[in-house]
Amino acid sequence: MNQKFLISGMTCLNCKASIEDALKNFEAINEFTVDFKKKELVVNSKEPLTKSTVQNLLPKKYKIFEIGFSENPVNKEFESKIQQLKPLLLIIFYITSASVLMHFKNWNWNEFMLDFMGLFFIIFSFFKMLDLNGFSQSFKMYDPLAKRIFFYGKIYPFVETLLGLMFLMRFEINIALISTLGLLSVTTIGVSKVLLQKKSIQCACLGTVLKLPMTEATIIENSIMIVMAIFMIVG
């Protein structure tokens, strides 16, 4: 049974996270989605839920109004995630395509990976530098080092640029690989903690100009770089 409710009093992403925390352990609910922009809650439950039942699950500051039935919330959530991640997926596609085209006549996996990693760092650092202060504030929400070292978020895009140039220029590759491994491993740990805690925060991987949600895609993009770095260090 799918039901849709309107939520009043949800003013920020912390409110959204609070509502999700209140609902996630209720056994009668199979799954649910909270749409912050539309101020809507879509619930899939074993049996129809009354408005008062849902209201009693939430903190008093939120008011619930039932507005009928809905489509499958899982499909809508999947479509929404794909739409939000479209800029990231396109950038990864173009980086991969460019790296392949640079070497398709004389294919070499190591050369491909070096150019992929170089372009990855250069492009991602560019988006971060468009709003350096905004990136720094968003980054410290999940990166363990940025939380403890106040200037780390400010210099992070410049470190990415430097690593990108080192890969593209084939300069001190081993140092660049080890630095990449350390840099992205720390960030991946922070991202994993946020996802496990089911917090709704913005991903700063493309700065703040492009609004991306924190999802498993962030771990995947970091993991690709980490695997490449390990492969080349071992090789």
Secondary structure, 3 states (H helix, E strand, C coil): CEEEEEEECCCCHHHHHHHHHHHCCCCCEEEEEEECCCCEEEEEECCCCCHHHHHHHCCCCCEEEEEECCCCHHHHHHHHHHHHCHHHHHHHHHHHHHHHHCCCCCCCHHHHHHHHHHHHHHHHHHHHHCCHHHHHHHHCCCCHHHHHCCCHHHHHHHHHHHHHHHHHHCCCHHHHHHHHHHHHHHHHHHHHHHHHCCCCCEECCCCCCCCEECCHHHHHHHHHHHHHHHHHHHC
